[in-house]
């Protein structure tokens, strides 16, 4: 498996994230504050009121594991950002 084909973990559902928090004894507020997010913003993402398509909501969704992280070596279209000429 090449470097670009590394598998990322399956995204979690909001209910799975909430269950993980419960199992670990974490609160949404505590998790949010420890990562520099406002608890309300995290709650809105977990409850589906913010879809997490872009901006802070997207960042929170990735941190929660609701979305796969974006590989920094690729742009939004999935193309390599390596511009070296062969």
N, C-alpha and C positions, 0 to 999 in steps of 0.2 A: 504494500500500500504506500503510495507516494505521499509526500508532505501535504499536497493539496487535497488528497482524498481522505484525510483523517476524519473519522466519524465524530460528530458532536453528539452529546447525549440528546435523546428525544426531548422536545419541549414538554413542560409540565402543564397541566390544566390549573386554573385558579384553585379548584378544590384540592388538588394534590399539594399545591404550595401551602394552603391553609392547614391541611393535615400535617404537613412537615413542621410548620410552625408550632402546632399543638403538641406534636410528639417531642419536639425539642424544648418546649416550654418558652417559646419566643412569642412576643407580641408584635403586631404590625408596627405599632409606634416605636418600640425598641429597635426593631430591625431597621426601620426607616431612619431613625435618628443616628444609628451607628454607621450609616452609609451616607449621611448628609442629605437625605430626602425628607420632605415634609410628610408626616404620617397620612394626611388627607390625600396627597398625591398617590401614595402607594395603595391606599384603600380604594381609590377610584379605579386604579388599574386592576386590582384584584376582583373588584365587583363588576367589571365590564363597562363602567361608565366612561372610561377613557380607553380607547382601543390600543394605544401604544404603537401607532403607526409611524410617528415621528416625534422629535423633540424629547422633552423630559419623560413623557409617558413611555416612549420607545426605550429610552435608557433604563427606566425602572423595570419594564417588562423583560429586558435582557438580564438585568441583575437578579430578578426573581426566578429566572429560568423558564419564563413563559414563551420566550422566543430564542432561537439560536443566536449566538453572538456573531457579529459580522467580522469576517476575516479582514484584518487591516491591510492585507496585501492585495485586496481586490476592491474595485470601485463598486458603485451601486448597481451597475449592469452586470457585475460578476466578471468583469474583465480585469486582467492583471494590471497593476499600476507600475510594473517594472517596465521602464521605457528604454532600457539598454538596447542598442542596435547590435545584432549579431555579426 
